[in-house]
Amino acid sequence: MELPLVVGVDGSHHSLQAVDWAVDAAARHALPLRLVHASLWERYEGIAPAAAPGRPWEQIRDEEIAASAAERARRRGPDVKVAAEVLPEDPVDALLRAGREASGVVVGSRGRGELAGLLLGSVSLAVAARAGCPVTVVRGGEPNRGGAFGRIVLGVGEPGGAGGPSAAVRFAFHEAEAGGRTLEAVRAWRAPVGEVTDDLLLEGDPVRAHWARAERTLEDALRTPVRDHPEVTVHRATVEGTARKALLHAAATADLLVLGAHRGHGHTAGLQLGRIAHAALHHAPCPVVIVPERDRIVPERDGNVPDRDGNVPDRD
C-alpha cells in the first residue's frame, strides 16, 4: 500500500497553491492525497479567536476549509484518491504526526494570517525543520509551480558517512524519472585565500584543486543513481561561489529545488536547517523540498516544536 501525500490546508491562497502542486505530484506517482486542516492554526498565524467558548461557527469553518480544499483537489485530479480531515491539534504537531505515515508533506509558503513582510510562514518552517519525511514548501511563480520548465535542480553537499547516494539524490532522481524531467546537479566550491592542504600542494594550483575536488564530489554522488536511472538526463554543474547564490540562480528556471538535511541529537534532535536551506525556503523562485538523510535520523518526541533560531549553520 502506497503511503499518502499529506497536504496542510488552512484556506489561504498559499495553501491552495500547495493543494494544486500536491495533486499533480500525487497523480505522477499514483499516490493518494490526504488533506489535513488543524483547527489551532490561529496560534501560529495570529488570528485572535472570539471570546465565547464552544462556538459552533468554528467547527463549520474548519469543515468548510477541508471540504473546499478536497473539492478543489478532485476537480484538478479526478483520478487521484482524496481524503480530507479536520484535526483539533496544533498545526505543527498534526502535520508532523501525519508525516510519520506519509510519502511526504506539502505546505504553502505562508499561512492565512501571516504578516505581509514575512517570506515564510512559521508552520511551514517548523514542519520543514522537524519532519521525518520529505517536506515540500510550495513557492515561486506559476511557471515554476506548474512544471513549465521540465527541470529539477539538486544541491549536492558534502558526502555523508553511510556510503551510497544520499536520500536527497535518490529523491531527485525518482522525481525526475516520474515526471520525465531533466536533472541538474549543482555543486558549489570556493578557494579560500591562504588555505594549504595535501591535495592543494599536489595540484599546485589552489583554484584548480578546489574545482577538481568539487568535480569528484559531484561524480561520486551521482555515479550509482545515474547507473540505476539511465533514462534520466543529468547535467552537472560545478560553480565557483557560495552554494546559496548558485542554487538560487539555478532555481530561477526550475520546477523544483531538492536539498538534503541532517538531524541533530539530544535537545537539538531535528533537521538542521542551516544557511543554505533557510535561504532556499525563504527566497527560492520555485518549490523547495527538504529531504531528511535517514541514516542520521534519531527518534522524535511527540509535541516537540522546534526552535526556529536554533539550527546549526551549513558551510557555504
Secondary structure as UniProt FT lines:
FT   STRAND          5..8
FT   HELIX           13..29
FT   STRAND          33..38
FT   TURN            39..41
FT   HELIX           42..45
FT   HELIX           56..76
FT   TURN            78..79
FT   STRAND          82..87
FT   HELIX           91..99
FT   TURN            100..101
FT   STRAND          104..108
FT   TURN            112..113
FT   TURN            116..117
FT   HELIX           122..130
FT   STRAND          135..138
FT   HELIX           142..145
FT   TURN            146..147
FT   STRAND          151..155
FT   HELIX           167..179
FT   STRAND          182..189
FT   TURN            193..194
FT   HELIX           198..203
FT   HELIX           206..228
FT   TURN            230..231
FT   STRAND          234..240
FT   HELIX           243..250
FT   HELIX           251..253
FT   STRAND          256..261
FT   HELIX           266..268
FT   HELIX           275..283
FT   STRAND          288..292
FT   HELIX           294..296
FT   TURN            302..303
FT   TURN            308..309
//
